[in-house]
Amino acid sequence: MILQKHPNRIPVYITKSYSSNDIPDISRNKFLIPSEFLVSEFIYSIRKWIKLRPEQAIFIFINYSTPSYTDTMGQVYALYKKSDGLLHITYSAENTFG
């Protein structure tokens, strides 16, 4: 139904990893992302949404693997979408400079 209304958008459900207590929670979990967005652009957007500190790196996982940062969200959606029609993504961060 969402894809019929927004054919060039990807429905994404994103949650924080249970092991990442040192990063903020995201304010909402469901997003419609442009399908031509690169994974790296999506990660940059997540950084802005959660107001991540510059010294922290963020990683996203889909089905326990990390997608290529040069893939589009449309490509990732085609490979990893769930039966509910959503692309489920988990994010985690790590300190990189200290």
C-alpha positions, -999 to 999 in steps of 0.1 A, spaced: 0 0 0 28 25 9 47 16 -23 16 23 -43 13 58 -29 51 64 -30 66 43 -57 100 59 -56 104 56 -18 116 28 4 98 20 37 124 16 64 121 5 100 152 14 120 162 5 156 192 9 178 213 -22 186 207 -36 221 244 -35 228 248 2 220 240 20 252 264 49 245 244 64 216 210 81 216 178 65 205 163 77 172 132 98 178 110 78 154 115 44 137 96 44 104 109 64 74 102 67 37 136 70 21 142 79 -16 151 47 -35 181 65 -52 197 74 -19 230 57 -14 235 38 18 262 63 28 237 92 24 213 73 46 239 68 73 247 105 71 210 112 77 209 89 107 238 107 122 219 140 119 187 125 133 203 111 164 228 140 168 258 117 169 291 132 182 318 136 155 342 112 172 316 84 170 313 61 140 279 46 131 273 12 114 241 -2 101 232 -39 99 206 -57 78 202 -94 85 234 -93 106 255 -80 77 267 -45 66 255 -33 32 279 -17 8 279 21 12 278 26 -25 246 6 -30 213 25 -34 186 20 -9 165 6 -37 191 -21 -43 193 -29 -6 155 -31 -3 153 -55 -32 177 -78 -15 167 -76 21 130 -66 24 109 -86 49 75 -101 43 59 -71 60 72 -49 31 97 -30 53 134 -29 52 145 -36 88 178 -18 98 197 -19 131 223 8 139 252 8 163 280 32 170 316 29 182 341 55 195 368 60 169 391 86 184 396 77 220 
